[in-house]
Amino acid sequence: MADAPAPSAAGTDWPVRVGFLGTGFIATYHSKSLRGAQKDGLAVEWAGVYDPDTAKGERFEAASGAPLLGSEDEVIAAADAVY
C-alpha cells in the first residue's frame, strides 16, 4: 500500500504556499518554524518573499529558499497564506 500524501494545513494533499512580506525577525522565525513542521509532514512550500531592502530580501532568499519577488502584490498572488 502506497503512503498517502502528507496533509496540508488546509486538509488537502497539495502544499500550502506561504509568502513573506518583509524579512525581519518574525519572518525568519516563521520560516524556521514552518521548516520544522515540514520535516514533521506538513505540506508547505515557500511561494516568495518581498522586502523593499533588496539586500535583505536576497539574504532571506539564500537562507530560506523562498524566491525573491519584485513586489508585495507578486507575493500575495503567488501565496495561499502570507506572513
C-alpha positions in Angstrom: 0.0 0.0 0.0 1.4 3.4 -1.0 2.0 6.1 1.5 -0.7 8.8 1.4 0.5 12.4 0.8 1.1 14.5 3.8 -1.9 16.6 4.7 -1.5 20.3 4.5 -2.8 22.8 7.0 -5.9 23.1 4.8 -6.5 19.4 4.9 -5.7 18.8 1.3 -2.9 16.7 -0.3 -1.4 19.8 -2.0 1.1 22.1 -0.2 0.1 25.4 1.2 2.1 28.1 -0.5 3.4 30.6 2.1 4.7 34.1 1.3 6.7 36.6 3.3 6.3 40.4 3.3 9.4 41.6 4.9 12.4 39.7 6.1 12.8 40.7 9.8 12.9 38.6 12.9 9.3 37.5 12.7 9.6 36.3 9.1 12.8 34.3 10.0 11.0 32.8 13.0 8.0 31.7 10.9 10.1 30.4 8.1 12.2 28.3 10.5 9.0 27.1 12.3 7.4 26.1 9.0 10.6 24.2 8.0 10.4 22.2 11.2 6.7 21.5 10.6 7.5 20.5 7.0 10.0 17.9 8.4 7.1 16.6 10.5 5.0 16.1 7.4 3.2 19.4 6.9 2.7 20.0 3.1 4.1 23.6 2.8 6.2 25.4 0.3 7.7 28.9 0.1 5.9 30.9 -2.5 8.1 34.0 -2.3 9.4 36.9 -0.3 9.5 40.7 -0.8 11.4 43.3 1.1 11.9 46.9 0.0 15.5 46.4 1.0 16.7 44.1 -1.8 19.9 43.1 0.1 17.8 41.8 3.0 15.4 40.0 0.6 18.4 38.3 -1.1 19.8 37.1 2.3 16.4 35.7 3.2 16.1 34.0 -0.2 19.5 32.4 0.3 18.7 31.3 3.8 15.1 30.1 3.3 14.9 29.1 -0.3 11.9 31.4 -0.8 12.2 33.1 -4.2 12.7 36.8 -4.1 9.8 38.6 -5.9 9.6 42.1 -7.1 6.6 43.4 -5.1 4.1 42.8 -2.3 1.4 42.1 -5.0 3.6 39.3 -6.5 3.9 37.6 -3.2 0.2 37.9 -2.4 -0.7 36.5 -5.9 1.8 33.5 -5.5 0.7 32.5 -2.0 -2.1 30.9 -0.2 -1.1 32.5 3.1 1.2 35.4 3.8 3.3 36.4 6.9 
